[in-house]
Amino acid sequence: MKSMFKSYTAAEKSSFVGKVCVVKSGHVTSDFGQAEYEDGGAGMLFDVRADVAYGIKKGDSVMLVSYDEAEGCYQIKKIN
């Protein structure tokens, strides 16, 4: 009998490293920030962090550089 439900394996958080996102919060600091990854569907919102000296703000394109498992957030760098 064929199953009615299709199962999927969740992506590892570290598998998003290298992806480009757009900052959605007003700014990004070492304690706060959010960016959206457009996945072709509803999009995914990630907690992101960067030194405030980089001046990353809403609308900036950024790359996810690494994932901090303990903090549950990504370190980012500005690409535009």
N, C-alpha and C positions, 0 to 999 in steps of 0.2 A: 504494500500500500504506500502511496506517495504521501509525504508529509505536507500538512497544510501550511506550516510555518517554515520560513527560511531563516536559518541562523547566520549571524555574522560575528566575526571576531573583532573586538574593539582594537583600534589602532593604539600602539604604544605612544605615550606622550613624547618620547624622544624621537619618534619617527617624523615629527613635524619640524625638527631642527633643519634649517636651511630654507624653510618656506618664507614667502614674503607676505606680510600682513599690513594693515592700515591701522594706525593708532586711533582709537575711539574716545579715550579719556582726554581731558583738557591738556594734560602734560604727563610726562613719565619721570619718575624718580627712582631712587634705590628702594623705596618702600611701597610705591603705588604706580599703577598704570594698567591699561587694558588695550588690546589690539584685536582686530578681527581678521580671521583667515577666511577668504572666500572659497568655499569648497564646491560650488555649483549648486548648493542647496540653500539651507537657511543660514549658512556661515557658522563659524565657531569663534567664540570670544575667549581669549586667553589672558591670564594675568601676566604682565611683562614688567621688567625692571631694567633700568639703565641709570648711570650717573647723571645727575641733573645738569652737569656741565655740558653734556651733549646737546641740550636744548631740544629734546624730542617733544613734539606737541601734536595735538589733534590734526589728523589728515596726513601726517608724515608716513611714508612707506618705510618699513623696517624689516629686517631679516631676523628670524629666530636663530640665535647663535648657540645657545645651550639650554638644557632644562635642568632646573634645580629641584630634585625629587623632594628634599626636606622642606623647602618653602612652597613647592607646588606652583612655580612660576618659571618663565623663560627670561634669559638675558637676551637683549636685543642690540642691534646696531642700525643706525639710520642709513638708508641707501639712496635717498634723493637729495 
